[in-house]
Amino acid sequence: MNHVLSGLAANPALPSELVDRLIAVADADLAIDIAGREDLSHAQAVALFARDGRSGVRLAREGRLTAAEVDPVARPDTALALLDEGSGSPEWARLFAADPVAERREKLAACPGLPADVVETLAADPDPDPDVVAELALWTAPETAAGLAKHPHAEVRRAVAANEATPAHVLAALVTGEGLPPARHCRVCDREATPFTHDPECSRPDCDLLPGASCDGSHESTVHDIQVAALRNPATPAEAVVRFADHPSMMLRWTLAARSDLSPQVCARLAADPVPGVRADLAENPATGEDVIRVLAGDPCVQVRRGLAQHPRVPLDVLTELARTAKVGATLLPRIAAATPAEVKELARSPDPAARMLAARRRDLPPQIRDALASDPDAKVVKSVAPHPGLTEDRLLAMVDRHGSRVHAKVAVNPGASAALLEHLARQAPPGQKVFREIARHPNATAPVLLSCLADDRARPVAAAHPALPPRVIVELLSDPDRQVAEAAAGNPSLPPAVMTRLVTGIDEPFTNAG
């Protein structure tokens, strides 16, 4: 029954007085579910927190609790969540900075707006494990980050390299190591005698070193991780990273390829990289210019060509060819979303169905273009335009009559699909088709068509949540052997109030006799 009560806890139609009663019987899991209700009052949040303190973190994240309701000693997890949301007391921060539990100090280190004395305490954390200081380094302000770049532990320096608030000149120094004292420790030499390389197949259950982590005294794997972090950081100056375009490390080249500040020369070098993933990220990168785009359009790797289709400025002739050969997916591509009205018209009138299909994915087409695409002889074009708002019932029916099951699911997505059209689709569709899931979530679906959707295993949980389902059926579904279906039924706003009351109070009567 816990899954049923979980569904009931999320039911938007659950009366406030039943929310109160549900709070009074809530266990830890149910309390967390109740904490997510949008209509939860402050008084109810306080009562829920008193009932089970483990709900406190979610309540704090949802803005339902204030510092006045939380004892940081009794509920440190909730107090830390409030600090992380900027709603905790500065005195709590000082309390946790001296907490003997390192995990709490680590969580504190990630909180914004910490008092300066707390930051200073955390930066000098005495634990030989660097996690607390590293967490601080990841989120702290520029001045503190600059100081921690000289920390003797390489793991802390890696966190500084990832922090976007770190000053640019410090990030450049972390990339090269120049101007910084050598690190004295890393996670590898903290645990093992050097030289040491961690076996990728290590079977020790207590080992937390990454596969291949190594140290010969120079902390080389962590130095590599510092460089990766700096390359990912958009605050790192471009001139500090261009030298990695030909680096032997695949990971460094791959990370570089995603940066948005690459020069045309660096893009050209990366376009010839032997690793397809590097070229694929470069293909999607807005920094990549047209000359390199046209080179990558002929790449033998489909992953690269699919990446290129996501480029926001890919020429339309290139994109049309990619749509034909690279299976670029059914989503609206950035270049098509940004196309001018003249470009959309050109695509829609193209003799190439791949071009027409690209235009058909927009949802703001002029009526003449929309209707022309709806009558297209190519099923892929029609499938792409079928969800477009404004299509008439006659046009949607014509699509179904002409192209059959190939367009059923997309027609069912159309916001204007009527109840009669949805019933027509359900009658025509073979069992197991995606169309039943789309019908089951459509707001215009009626009781008869929803009942047919219940016969489909994947559509059944969706239909169980639909408010147009008859109350008698919703009640029956509370006992469904599929927990997902039963939970969806309990969350259905059309569940009779009397049944909601019985679920909360635990009256032992068969659900099927109700309403």
N, C-alpha and C positions, 0 to 999 in steps of 0.2 A: 504493500500500500504506500510505501514511501514515495514511489515514483508518481502515484496519483496525487498525493498531497503536494509534491513538487510542482506538478502541473497546475494544481489549484492555486498555489502560492503566486503563480504568475498570471492568473486569470484576471483580466482588467475589469471584469464585472463583479468580482468578489466584494460584497458589501464591507464597509469599514468595520462594522461590529464583528464580522466573521474573521477579518484580518486580526482583530484583537484576540479572538479566541484561538486562532491558529498560532499566534505568537505565544500564547500561554502553554501550548503543548509542543512547541518546536524543539527538535533536536538540532545538532550542529549543522547538518546538511540542509535541513528545511529552513533554519534561521538564515543561512546565506542566500537561499532562494527568495525568502521574504524581503531581505535587505535590498533586493534589486527592484522592488516595486516602485514605479514612478509616483504613485499617489501616497506613499508612506508618509505619515505626518511625523513631525519632530517627536511628539510624545510617544508614538508607536516605535520610532527608532530607538529611543531611550529604553523603552520597555523591552524591546527585542535584545538590545545590548545587555540589559540586566538578566534576561532569560538565558542567553548564551553569548558569552564574551567573544567567542570565535567569529561572530558576525561583525565584530567591530571594525576589522580592516575594510571590509566592503562598505560598511556604513560610513566610515571616514572618507573613503574614496568617492562615495556618492554625495558627500557634503551633508550628511544627515546628523553628524555629531559635532559638538564643539569641544574645546579643551576643558570646559567646565564639567563635562560628564565623564571624563576619562582620568583614571588613576594610572600614571605611568609605571608605577611599581607593580600594580596588579595586572595591567594589560599593556605591557611594553610594545607588543606588536601594533596595537591600535594607536598608541601614542606616536610611534614612529611613522605610521601611515599619515597621521595628522601633520606631523612635521614635514613629511614629504609633500603634502598638499599645501604647505605654507600656513597651516592653521594651528600649529602647536606652540607651546610656550618656550621661550629661549632657555628657561631654567631646565626644561626637559632635555634640551640639547646638551647642557653641561652635565646633567645626570648621566646620560647615555655615553658621553665621551669618556667617562670613567667606569663604564659598565664592564664587569669581568668577562662577559660573554662577547667574544670577538664578532660574532655574527651581527649583534646589535650595533656595535661600533661601525661595522661595515655598512649597514643600512643607513645609519646616521650620516656617514660620509657622503652618501649620494643625495642628501636632502639639500634643497636650495636655501639661500639666505641665512646660513649659519653664522652665529656671532664670531668675530675675529678670534677670540680666545679659544673657541671650540675648534676652529680650523687649525690653529696653531697646535693644539693638543693632539688632534688626529694626525697631523703631518709628522708628529714625533711619536706615533704609536709604538709602544715597546715590543709588541708581538714580533717574534722573528719571522713569522709568515707575513708576506707583504700585502695581503688582501685589503686590509683597512686603508693603508696609505694609497694603494693602487686605486681603490674606489674613489677616494678623495681626488686623486690626480685626474681621474676621468671627467669629473664634473666641476672642479674648482675654478676660481677666477684667474685671469691672466697672470697676475703677480705671483700667486701661489704655484701655479702650474710651471712658471719659469724657474722657480726655486726647486721644485721637485724634479725637473729635468736633470738635475745633478745628483739625484738620489743614488745611493750605492747599489740598489737592487734594480736590475734590468727590467723586471716586471712593472715596477712603478714608472719607469721611463716609457714603456710601451703604452701605458694608460695615458701619460702626458701626450704622447704622439697622436692618440685618438681624440683628444679633447679639442674641440673646435675653438675654444677660447684661448688656447695656447698661442702666444705671440708668434708671428711668422718667422722671425729670425731664430727662435728657439726650435721650431719645427724643422727648419733647414739644418740646424746643428744636429738634431736627432737623426736626420737622414744620413749625414756623413760621419757623425761622431766628432767632428772637429770643434774644438773649443770647449769640450766637456771632459771632465775627469773620467777615466775608465770605470765602468761598472765593476763591482766586486762580487756580486752574487747574481744567480738566476735560479729558477725553480729546479733546474737539472742538478747543478752543483750543490744546491741546498740538500738534495736527497741522495746523491750518488757521488762516489769518488770519480774524479775525472782523469783521463778522457772517458766519456761515456756517451753512447748513442742508444736511445730507447728502442727496444725491439717493437716494431709495429704489431707483432703478434703476441705481445706481452700478456701473460695469463694471470699475473698477480692481482688478486681482487682488491687490494688496498692501494694499487698504483694509480695515480692521477696524472701522470705525465702524458703529454700528447704523443701519438705515434711519430717516431722519427726525431723527437726532441733530442738535442745533443749539446754537449759542452766540452770543449777541450781546454778550458781556461779562459777562452775569449767570449763565452756565452753566445756562440754563433747562431743557434736557432732562435733565441730571443732577440738578438740583434736583427735577424731577418724579420721577425714579427714586428719589431719597432718600425722598420722600413715599410712594411705592408700597411701598418696603421697610419703612418704619415702620408703614404700615397693615397689612402682612402680619405684623408682629411682635406676638405676643400680649402682650408686655411693655409695649407702648405704651399709655398710659392712654386709656381710652375717651373721656374728655372732650376729649382732644387731637385726636380724629379725627372727631367727629360733624359738624363743619362741612363735611366733604367729601361729605355726602349729596346736595348740590345742586351740586357742583363741575362745571364744564364738561368736565373730563377723564373720559371713559368709563372709562379704566383705574383711576382713583382710586375712582370709585363702585363699580366691579366688585369691586375688592379689599376695599373697606369692607363690601360685602354678605356676605362670607364670615366676618367677625369674629363670634366667639361671645359678645361682650359688648355687643351692640347693645341700645339701649332700644326699647320699643314705638313710640315716636314716630319714631325713625330708621327702624325696619322699615317703618312705614306710608309714609314718604316714598319709600323705595327700592322699595316694591311698585308705585309708579306710574312707575318709571323707564322711559324709552322703549326701553332696550336689553334684549332678551330674556335675554342672558347674565347681566346684573345680577339680574334677577328670578329666574332659575333658581338662582343661588347663594344668594340670599336664601331661596328656597323650601326648600332643603335645610338651611339653617342652624338649629341647635337653638335659637337665640335668638328665632326667629320664633314669635310667639304665635298662639293659635287664631283670633283675629279676622282677622289677616293671612293665615293659612293658608286660611281660607275664601274670602277675596278671590282669592288666587292659584289656588285650585282651579278657578276659572272663567276662568283666563288663556287667551287664544286660542292661545298658543304651546305646542306639545306638549313642548318642551324644559323649560319651566317646570313643567309638570304632572308630568313624569318626575322632576324634581328634588324636587318636593314629596313624591313617593312615598318618597323616602329620608329624609324627616324622621322623627326617632325618636319624635315625639309627635303625629303626624298623627292626627286622629280616624278611627276605623274606618269610619264612613259615608263620609267623604271618600276614604279610601284605597280602599274598594270601588269607588267611582265612577271613581277614577283607574285602577284595574286594568282596568276595562271600556273606558276611552276612550283611555288614554295609552300602552299597550304598555309596561308598567313592567319587563318582563324576567322571567326565570325564577329569579332569585336570591331568597333569603329576605330580606325587607325588615326593616329595624331595628324598625319598629313591631310587626310580626308576631312577631319573635324575642322581644320583650318582653311580648307579650300574656299576660294571666292565663289560667288554665284555663277560667274562665267565658267569657272573650272568645273563646277558641279554639273552645269548644263552640258558641257563638252563630254564629261564622263558618261552622263546619262544617255547621250545620243551616240555614243561610240558603237561601232559595229562589233566590238570585242565584248563578249558577255562578262569577262573578268573586270573590265572597266565599269560596266553598268552595275555590277555587283558591289563594287566599292562605293559608288554613289548611293546605292540603295540602303546602305547601312546608316545613313544619316536619318535623324528623326525630325528634321525641320525643313523638309523639301517643299518647294512650291507645289500646290495641288496638281498642276498639269504634269510636272515631272513625276511626282508620286504616283499618280494614276497611270501614267505611261509605263512605269516600271512594274506596277501591279499587273499589267497585261502582257508583260514580257514573255516570249516563248521559252526562255531558259528558266528551269525550275530553281536554280541556285540564286538567280536574280530575284525571283518572286519570293523565295524563302527569306532573303535578306530584307525585303521591304515589307513583308507581311505584318510585322508588329507596329508599323508606322501609324500614329494617330491620324484620324480623319478618314480612313478608308471606309467606304460604305459597306453595308451588309451584302449588297449584291456583288461588289467586287471581291469581298472575302469569300463568298460562296463560289464565285467563278474560279478563284484560285484553287479551291479545294476540288472542284469538279475537273479542272484541267490537269492538276499535278498530283492529286491524291495524297497518300500518306507522306510524301516528301515534304509537304508544307503544313501538315496538320498541326504540329506542335507550335510552330511560329504563328500560325493564324490564331491559335488559342491564347497566345500571349497578347494579342492586340487588345488595347484597353476598351475598344468599342465593340468587341465581340459580344453579341447578345446571348441571352440564355438559350434561345432557339438554335443559334449557330453552335454553341457549345454542346448542346444535346445532339445535334447533327454530327459533329465531330466524334463524339463518344460512340455513336451507333456505327460509324464507318470504320473506326480504328481497330486494327487487330489487337489482341491481348498483349500486354507487356510494352506498349508503346509509350514514349515520353509524353505524348499528348495528354494522357490521363493526369499526370502530375501538374501540367500547366492548367488544365481545366480545374483541378481541385483547388488551386490557389487563386483562381480568377474571382474577383468580387461579384461578377454577374452569374456565377454558377448557382443553379437551383437544386432543391432537394433531390429530384429524380436523377439528375446527372451526377450528383455527389455520391449517391448510392451506387451507381455503376463504377465510380472511381474507387470505392471501397474494395472492389474485387481485384484491384491491382495492388500487389504487395508494396511497390514503391510509392504509389499514390495514396495508399491507405492512411499513413500518418498525416499527410497534408490535408486530406479530406476530413479527417477526424477533428481538425482544428477549425474548420470552416463554419461560421455562424449560421449559414443557411441550412445546415444539416438538421433534420428533425430532432427535437429534444429527446424523444424516446430512443433514437439510435445513438445519440451521444452518450446517454446513460448506459446503454448496453456495451459501448466501447470501453467504458471504465474497467470492465473485466476482461478486456482483450488480452490474449496471451503475449502479444507483442507489447513490451513495456513502453516503447516509443508511441504507439498508437494510444494506449491508455493515458499516458501523460498529456498527449495532445488533446484528447477528449476532455480531460480535467481542466485544461486551460481554455476551453471553448467558451466564449462569453454567452453562448446560448444554453449552457448547462443550467437546468432549473435551479432556482435559489434554494428550494427545499432540499435538493440533493447536495448542494454545496454545504448546507447546514449539517446534514447527516454525515458527510465526509469529515467535517471538522469535529463534530461531537462524537463520532464513532458509533452511531446507532447501528446495530447489527441487523440490517434488513437487506434482502437481495436488491441490487441496483435495478434489475430488470423490471421490478414491480412499480418503479417510480415513473411519474410524469408521462 
